Structure formats: structure tokens, C-alpha cells
């Protein structure tokens, strides 16, 4: 899992540096995550809990991805769903120093685009 946003979104809003920064961002809420609407970033033994909000809530992964590409907000998604978009720059990873957990466990952000 990783968090990312379109360059057009990040042009309007500074990229979050800490998990709590997401409280001031529009996040794309994917209802099928077992932890929805809470994201659980962690690093160096520190666990955080962030209750995300946003302009879009959906149970359709493709709709969430398309919204992120359109600049709607930050998405947390499975590596396989967004790998192509990260590789070609249509999405930019954020919070890359943090591991985010969702329905299928966690994975460090930078690995997200390198598989």
C-alpha cells in the first residue's frame, strides 16, 4: 500500500510530510479498506492513526484511481493498482518515509513504484 496524489493536486496543496498533515488535505476515501475511514501509517516503531476525510468516498477502486488522477486528492492504494501511474509520473508518492496499512497489510512507499 502507498499514498499518492496527482501533480495537479500537489501544485495546489503542499505534499504532506507527516501523517497528521493529511487532516488538512482532501483524501479519496475507499470504503473497501478494512480500516476505512482510518489510515494507519507507521515508521521506526511509531504508529499513527489518522481519520481521513475528503470530497469523494467510493467502493470502486478504479473510480478512486481516476479521481486521484484528476487531482481530487490523496489516494491510499495497493501497489499493483497504481504502479503504472507512479512510474509514468501521473501520480506522485507522498509520505514515502512511512509505511501505510490497509486491507492487505503494509509496505513502504518507495517500493510502491519500483516493483
C-alpha positions in Angstrom: 0.0 0.0 0.0 1.1 3.6 -0.6 -0.2 7.1 -0.7 0.0 9.3 -3.8 -1.6 12.3 -5.5 -1.6 13.8 -8.9 0.9 16.6 -9.7 -2.1 18.9 -10.3 -3.3 18.3 -6.7 0.2 18.9 -5.3 0.5 22.1 -7.3 -2.4 23.4 -5.3 -1.5 21.9 -1.9 1.9 21.1 -0.4 2.6 17.4 -0.1 2.0 16.1 3.4 5.2 15.4 5.3 3.7 13.8 8.4 0.6 11.7 8.7 -1.4 14.3 10.6 -0.8 16.7 7.7 -3.4 14.6 5.8 -6.1 16.1 8.1 -5.7 19.3 6.1 -5.9 17.5 2.8 -8.7 16.0 0.6 -8.2 12.3 0.7 -10.0 9.8 -1.5 -11.9 7.5 0.8 -12.0 3.9 -0.4 -14.7 2.2 1.7 -13.4 -1.3 1.0 -10.3 -0.9 3.1 -10.9 -2.8 6.3 -9.8 0.2 8.3 -11.9 2.8 6.5 -12.0 5.7 7.2 -8.8 5.4 9.3 -5.3 5.1 7.8 -2.6 3.6 10.0 0.9 4.9 8.9 3.9 3.7 10.9 7.7 4.1 10.9 10.5 3.5 13.4 8.2 1.8 15.8 5.8 4.8 15.9 2.2 4.0 14.9 -0.2 6.7 14.0 -4.0 6.7 13.4 -5.4 9.3 11.0 -9.1 9.6 10.4 -9.2 10.8 6.8 -11.8 12.9 5.1 -12.3 14.0 1.6 -14.7 15.1 -1.2 -15.1 11.6 -2.6 -15.9 8.3 -0.9 -16.3 5.2 -3.1 -16.2 1.4 -3.0 -14.9 1.3 -6.6 -11.0 1.1 -6.8 -11.0 2.3 -10.4 -13.1 5.3 -9.6 -10.8 6.2 -6.7 -7.8 5.9 -9.0 -9.4 8.1 -11.7 -10.3 10.7 -9.1 -6.7 10.8 -7.9 -5.5 11.2 -11.5 -8.0 14.1 -11.9 -6.4 15.9 -8.9 -9.2 15.3 -6.5 -7.0 14.3 -3.6 -4.6 11.8 -2.0 -5.2 8.1 -2.5 -4.1 5.2 -0.5 -4.0 2.2 -2.8 -2.5 -1.2 -3.5 0.8 -1.2 -5.3 -0.5 -3.1 -8.3 -3.4 -0.7 -8.8 -1.2 2.4 -9.2 2.2 1.2 -10.2 1.9 2.3 -13.9 0.6 5.8 -12.8 3.5 6.2 -10.4 6.1 5.0 -13.0 4.9 7.5 -15.6 4.5 10.4 -13.2 0.7 10.8 -13.3 0.8 10.1 -9.6 3.5 11.2 -7.1 4.1 9.2 -4.0 3.6 11.1 -0.7 4.6 10.2 2.9 7.3 7.9 1.4 9.1 7.7 4.8 6.0 6.0 6.2 4.5 2.5 5.8 0.8 2.6 5.4 -1.5 -0.3 6.2 -4.8 -1.2 4.7 -6.8 -4.3 3.9 -3.7 -6.4 2.9 -1.0 -5.2 5.3 1.6 -2.5 4.8 4.5 -1.7 2.5 7.0 1.1 2.4 6.0 3.9 0.0 9.1 4.0 -2.3 8.8 0.2 -3.1 5.4 1.0 -4.4 6.6 2.2 -7.8 9.6 0.0 -8.1 8.1 -3.5 -8.4 
